[in-house]
């Protein structure tokens, strides 16, 4: 494993990002999209528009934003105004509307995209003239697929919406990535599918970095722990060598704190004690190895710091609810059937 907890976690979640389509719009317009039921990404290349999440809980309109400013422009129907260079990631549990004016009656975006084979679909009252050069608005959208561990780790830890504004520290990189995405989609050259996937992956990482930059606004949990600079050295140790029998005193020393102060600080930001965090991380690694590798359970147990098969099996069953061998057999059966 690396000593970078965010990279480790993203690898564990098997996060795969893809840009699906984009649209260019002119005049007045409103598009209604069904709930994607996965993490959704939308980015504004040109112009501005409103994002309205249907049936979203109060506070879902930007309570967690990277360098968000004062948000004074956000209001119509709990909508969020997205401007050129802005990127939003939301949980995808609700239908949503993108519109020049949220008061407009939206058209079915699914039908609009189905009727066109172009990577950038034309929309709005001046749809015929809405190409990427002359359109008032150009936007691209995509999604982030996660495995079961990813759904548990990321979906539960992230807010309903992360809105990274064009004024954020990460904005220049996001703007460059957006421009490259649009070029790839417009040119449709060999390797475009792979290139857009990699660019979207980088966009997602930048969005997460923007979110982590404001540690105090992040709810207690593993993401808050990643953002906390005081306990970061201890996290790096645990992720760098998860099989080592770490002692609380070693981890506290790395963070330049007393055992008591470190344990209190860690629990306050992560929601669990340090050694519980280490145990939970080991179990995540065990799940992935059992699903994807043929490593003997005895070797896996040893690599994760357990002195015997039985100690590992008991810990795994106590945490996951099923014995390691049965977990592996069930996971393999589900993958092939």
Secondary structure, 3 states (H helix, E strand, C coil): CCCCHHHHHHHHHCCEEEEEEEEEEECCCEEEECCCCCEEEEEEEECEEEEEECCCCCCCCCCEEECCCCCCCCCHHHCEEEECCCEEEECCCCCEEEECCCCCCCEEHHHHHHCCCCCEEEEECCHHHCCCCCCCEEEEEEEEECCHHHHHHHHHHCCCEEEECCCCCCHHHHHHHHHHHHHHHHHCCCCHHHHHHHHHHHHHHHHHHHHHCCHHHCCCCHHHHHHCCCCHHHHHHHHHCCCCCCCHHHHHHHCCCCHHHHHHHHHHHHCCCHHHHHHHHHHHHHHHHHHHCCCCHHHHHHHCCCCCHHHHHHHHHHHHCCCHHHHHHHHHHHHHC
